[in-house]
Amino acid sequence: MRKLIREIPLANGLTVQFFDATRRYFGDYHQVRIRISCEVPLTAELFDDAPAYQAALKILGGSVLYCKDIEHQGVATLAIPDAVSKVIQQFIDHSLGYFNGHSFPKKLAQTELKRVLGRAKSFVPLRGLNG
């Protein structure tokens, strides 16, 4: 079960959310798992023209989601708050500036669209295997 533990509103209108999915797995040992997510609603401004925007809406839906899980194994109960704080602070120190940038929503939407289209193109039906 994930619990929302922090939200950071960004200058570009987005919000980064941190969810805690820490679990005990043996004795006093825990797996600290923090999910970092940021949802980008698709808007016409993220695409070169209206047809590209409409095509993206059909393929991706109304938004794209950035998601990353950070895990630390073997964390003692008393060390959990420090481990969680460290994960959040490292994200703030190293990645928040990129997420806060004006170009981040467009880059994420374009990357996700290329990923989905690339996956669709890589599917090649095999013919003649069943007779």
N, C-alpha and C positions, 0 to 999 in steps of 0.2 A: 504494500500500500504506500502510495506517495503522498507526502504532505508538503504543501506550499510553505516554504520557510522564508523566502525573500523575493521581492520584486524590485527591479531597478528601471524606472522610466528613462527613456533615452531622448536626446535632443531631436531625433528624426521622427518622433511620434510612436516609436515601438516600445515594447517593454520586454526586458529579459527576466525570466522567472527561474527560480531555483527550487527544486523539489527534493525532499529527503526520502530515500527509500532504503535507509539503513536497516540491516537485519542481523540478528544474532545467529551464528551458525555453529558454534561449539564453545561450551563453557563461557568464559568471559571474552571470547573473541567475536568480533563483529565485522561485517562487511559494510563499510561506509560507502554508500552509493548516492551521488548527487546528480540529478538530471538537470541540465541547463537547457532551456528552450526559449525560442523567440519566434512568434508567429508574425508573418508578413502578409497582410491582406493584398490581393492583387488589384492594382489600379491601372488605368490606361497610361499613366505617366511612366510606368515601369517598362513599357514596350515602345518600339519604334513607330508603330501606327495602329489604327483601330483593328484591322484584320489580325494582326499578330496578337493583340490583346484578347480578342474574341477566341482565337485558337487556343491561347494559353488557358483561358477560363474553362474551355471544354476539356482540356487535357489535365489541368491541375486542380480545378475547382476554384473556390473563392480565395484561397490563401495557400501559402507554403510555410512549412514549419522547420526551423533549425532545431535539432535535438542532439545533445551529446551527454553521455553518461561518463562520469568520473568515479572510479572505484578505488578504494584502499582496503586491503585485506588485513586481517589480524589486528584490528584496533581494539584495545581494551575499553571497557565501558566508560571509565573516567576520562579517556582521551578522545571520545567521540566529538564533543563540542569543539575542541581544538582542530580536529581533522576536518570537520565541516567548515569551520571558519577559514581554514587554510585554503580549501578548494575554492571557496567564494572569492577570497582575497586574490588568489592567483589569477582567477578569471578577470577580476577587475583590473589588476595590474598589467596583464598581458593581452587581453582580448577586447575589453570594453570599448576602447578607442575605435577599433574596427567596426564593431556593432553600432556605435554611436554615429558613424559617418553617414553623410547624406547619400552616398552611393551604395551602401550595404543592402537596402531593400531590393534595388534593381539587380545587383550582382547575385543575390540569393535566388531571386525569381528566375533569372536567366540560367543560372547553374542547374537549378532543379528541372527546368524545362529541358535543357540539353540532356540531363541524366535520364529523364523519362523517355525522351525521344530516342536516345541512343539504345536504351534497353529494348524499345519496341523494334528498332531496326535490326538488332542483333538476333532476333528470333527468326529462325529459318525452319519452315516446316519440312519435315522429312517425308519424302514420298517413296512409295514402292516397297516399304518395309513389310506391309501386310498383304502382299500379293499383288 
